[in-house]
Amino acid sequence: MVKANLDLIILRLLRSKPRWGYEINMAVRERFKVYLSAGTLYPLLHSLEDGGRIEGVWESEKGRGRRIYRITENGLHFLSAGERMTAELVKLMQTIHDEILPS
């Protein structure tokens, strides 16, 4: 479930503040108990960036460069639409559940 919605999860994390890749990975790990390999996370970040949903900027901290990702206006719209669709899916699942197991 987490990996199927990873784009929305990352956008949601970035909505609260800009983050670098490792920080995103640790936030996902902490909240969902899922570790994302570099081969999963970074291609997705590049795809979100290519799609205009996030932007990455190189920053240097103590001589070490890292890419900080921020959500874009396009990303905010995509996230909003994804959250609406997720809410509709949850309602549908609840309706099906209620029909199968009535109170």
C-alpha positions as a printed Julia matrix, in Angstrom:
103×3 Matrix{Float64}:
   0.0    0.0     0.0
   2.84   2.39    0.86
   4.78   1.81   -2.35
   1.64   2.16   -4.46
   1.1    5.64   -3.0
   4.7    6.65   -2.54
   4.43   9.65   -4.82
   1.62  11.09   -2.69
   3.44  10.24    0.53
   6.56  12.06   -0.63
   4.56  15.08   -1.78
   2.77  15.16    1.57
   6.11  15.12    3.39
   7.44  17.9     1.18
   4.34  20.0     1.73
   5.35  20.45    5.36
   8.98  21.35    4.59
  11.75  20.84    2.03
  13.77  17.68    2.59
  16.73  15.83    1.15
  16.49  12.22   -0.03
  17.84  10.57    3.11
  15.47  12.63    5.26
  12.52  11.55    3.1
  13.58   7.92    3.43
  13.87   8.16    7.21
  10.45   9.85    7.5
   8.83   7.05    5.45
  10.67   4.45    7.49
   9.58   6.01   10.79
   5.92   6.44    9.83
   5.32   3.32    7.75
   8.08   0.92    8.83
   9.17   0.64    5.19
  12.77   1.11    4.07
  13.14   2.44    0.55
  16.23   1.42   -1.34
  18.1    4.07   -3.29
  16.91   2.24   -6.42
  13.31   2.94   -5.41
  13.51   6.4    -3.88
  15.78   8.33   -6.21
  14.19   7.27   -9.51
  10.83   8.32   -8.04
  12.25  11.68   -6.93
  13.67  12.19  -10.44
  10.31  11.25  -11.98
   8.46  13.7    -9.71
  10.99  16.36  -10.64
  10.72  15.62  -14.37
   6.93  15.86  -14.03
   7.22  19.29  -12.43
   5.77  18.13   -9.1
   8.93  18.79   -7.1
  12.11  20.74   -7.64
  15.54  19.83   -6.38
  18.24  22.33   -5.52
  21.83  21.51   -4.63
  22.86  22.94   -1.29
  26.13  22.64    0.54
  26.36  21.93    4.24
  29.8   21.73    5.85
  31.38  21.21    2.44
  29.06  18.35    1.55
  26.53  18.84   -1.23
  23.06  17.4    -1.13
  19.91  17.91   -3.13
  17.02  19.49   -1.24
  13.57  18.78   -2.68
  10.6   21.14   -2.49
   7.03  20.65   -3.66
   5.91  22.86   -6.55
   2.52  24.41   -7.27
   1.94  21.58   -9.75
   2.83  19.11   -7.0
   0.36  20.72   -4.62
  -2.43  20.34   -7.18
  -1.47  16.72   -7.84
  -1.37  15.99   -4.1
  -4.77  17.61   -3.56
  -6.31  15.5    -6.34
  -4.64  12.37   -4.98
  -5.92  13.04   -1.47
  -9.47  13.49   -2.8
  -9.25  10.22   -4.73
  -7.86   8.42   -1.68
 -10.69   9.75    0.49
 -13.22   8.52   -2.08
 -11.58   5.1    -2.12
 -11.72   4.9     1.68
 -15.45   5.77    1.59
 -16.06   3.12   -1.05
 -14.14   0.51    0.94
 -16.15   1.41    4.06
 -19.41   1.08    2.12
 -18.38  -2.35    0.83
 -17.31  -3.38    4.33
 -20.63  -2.22    5.79
 -22.57  -4.16    3.13
 -20.64  -7.36    3.81
 -20.63  -7.04    7.6
 -23.69  -5.04    8.61
 -23.82  -3.81   12.2
